[in-house]
Amino acid sequence: MLGINKTAVNGNPTPNQFNSAEQVKVHILDIGQGDAILIQSTKDNILIDCGNKGQGENVIQYLKKFNVKQLNAVISTHPDADHIGGLADVIDTFPVKSVFAPRLTRTTIAYRNFLQSVKAKQLNM
């Protein structure tokens, strides 16, 4: 169960909990420079960023270890290589339902590789 506390306008906390038996797990992967976060529930897998290109295979192995068969969403926070460098490998390996990324005119090699993988799988951003 995931519990959330929200703060009212007056600054007093107002408890708000989901009445669900569904458990949500958040995995923060140690990939050196950059970030990679896996959010997992019993039904969904969401990956936020993936570190450098060299980390793609490590993230893939981690996802397989936790029985990820498909990603419901892949989220790219921004096009720096230390955040999206490995996402192309992940997208090429797993079925992906949705991709969320900022649309930018600035490009990097990592961002172009990411966009090519998204296009090859005919995914919408």
C-alpha positions as CSV (number, residue, x, y, z in Angstrom):
1,M,0.0,0.0,0.0
2,L,1.2,3.5,-0.8
3,G,0.3,6.2,1.6
4,I,0.4,9.8,0.8
5,N,0.1,12.8,3.1
6,K,-1.0,16.1,1.5
7,T,-0.7,19.5,3.1
8,A,-3.8,21.7,3.2
9,V,-3.7,25.4,2.3
10,N,-3.4,26.3,6.0
11,G,-0.3,24.1,6.3
12,N,-1.8,21.3,8.4
13,P,-1.3,17.8,7.0
14,T,-4.3,16.0,5.8
15,P,-3.9,12.2,5.7
16,N,-4.9,10.6,2.4
17,Q,-4.4,6.9,1.9
18,F,-5.3,4.6,-0.9
19,N,-7.6,1.8,0.1
20,S,-5.9,-0.7,-2.1
21,A,-3.9,-3.9,-1.5
22,E,-1.8,-3.0,-4.5
23,Q,1.8,-2.4,-3.5
24,V,4.0,0.1,-5.4
25,K,7.8,-0.3,-5.4
26,V,10.2,2.3,-6.3
27,H,13.7,1.2,-7.4
28,I,16.4,3.8,-7.6
29,L,19.2,2.2,-9.6
30,D,22.8,2.9,-8.8
31,I,24.2,3.6,-12.3
32,G,26.9,6.1,-11.4
33,Q,26.4,9.4,-13.2
34,G,22.8,10.2,-14.1
35,D,19.6,8.5,-12.9
36,A,17.4,5.5,-13.5
37,I,14.2,4.9,-11.6
38,L,11.8,1.9,-11.9
39,I,8.3,2.3,-10.5
40,Q,6.6,-1.1,-10.2
41,S,3.1,-2.1,-9.2
42,T,1.4,-5.5,-9.7
43,K,0.2,-4.3,-13.1
44,D,2.6,-1.6,-14.3
45,N,6.2,-0.9,-14.9
46,I,7.5,2.6,-15.5
47,L,11.1,3.5,-16.2
48,I,12.3,7.1,-15.7
49,D,15.7,7.7,-17.4
50,C,18.4,5.1,-17.8
51,G,21.9,6.6,-17.4
52,N,24.7,6.6,-20.0
53,K,24.7,4.3,-23.0
54,G,27.0,1.9,-21.2
55,Q,24.4,1.5,-18.5
56,G,21.6,0.3,-20.8
57,E,22.6,-3.3,-20.6
58,N,22.9,-3.1,-16.8
59,V,19.4,-1.6,-16.6
60,I,18.0,-4.3,-18.9
61,Q,19.5,-7.0,-16.7
62,Y,18.0,-5.3,-13.6
63,L,14.6,-5.1,-15.2
64,K,14.7,-8.8,-16.1
65,K,15.8,-9.7,-12.6
66,F,12.6,-8.1,-11.3
67,N,10.5,-9.9,-13.9
68,V,9.7,-6.9,-16.1
69,K,8.3,-8.2,-19.4
70,Q,7.0,-4.9,-20.7
71,L,7.2,-1.2,-19.8
72,N,3.9,0.7,-19.6
73,A,5.8,4.0,-19.8
74,V,9.3,5.2,-20.4
75,I,10.0,8.7,-19.3
76,S,12.9,10.8,-20.4
77,T,13.3,13.8,-18.2
78,H,15.8,15.6,-20.5
79,P,18.2,14.7,-23.4
80,D,21.5,14.7,-21.5
81,A,23.4,11.5,-22.2
82,D,23.7,10.6,-18.5
83,H,19.9,10.4,-18.3
84,I,18.8,8.9,-21.7
85,G,22.0,7.3,-23.1
86,G,20.8,3.8,-22.2
87,L,17.1,4.3,-23.1
88,A,17.5,3.3,-26.7
89,D,18.8,-0.2,-25.7
90,V,15.9,-0.6,-23.2
91,I,13.3,0.4,-25.8
92,D,14.9,-1.9,-28.3
93,T,14.7,-4.8,-25.8
94,F,11.2,-4.5,-24.2
95,P,7.7,-3.8,-25.5
96,V,6.9,-0.3,-24.5
97,K,3.3,1.1,-24.4
98,S,4.0,4.9,-24.0
99,V,7.0,7.2,-24.1
100,F,7.1,10.6,-22.5
101,A,9.9,13.1,-23.3
102,P,10.3,16.8,-23.9
103,R,10.3,17.8,-27.5
104,L,13.5,19.7,-28.1
105,T,15.3,21.1,-31.1
106,R,18.6,20.7,-29.3
107,T,20.0,17.3,-30.1
108,T,22.8,15.0,-28.8
109,I,23.9,11.7,-30.1
110,A,22.1,10.0,-27.2
111,Y,18.9,11.9,-27.9
112,R,19.0,11.0,-31.6
113,N,19.6,7.3,-30.7
114,F,16.6,7.5,-28.3
115,L,14.4,9.1,-30.9
116,Q,15.4,6.5,-33.5
117,S,14.4,3.7,-31.2
118,V,11.1,5.4,-30.4
119,K,10.5,5.8,-34.2
120,A,11.5,2.2,-35.0
121,K,9.0,0.9,-32.5
122,Q,6.4,3.3,-33.9
123,L,5.8,4.8,-30.5
124,N,4.2,8.2,-30.0
125,M,5.7,10.8,-27.7
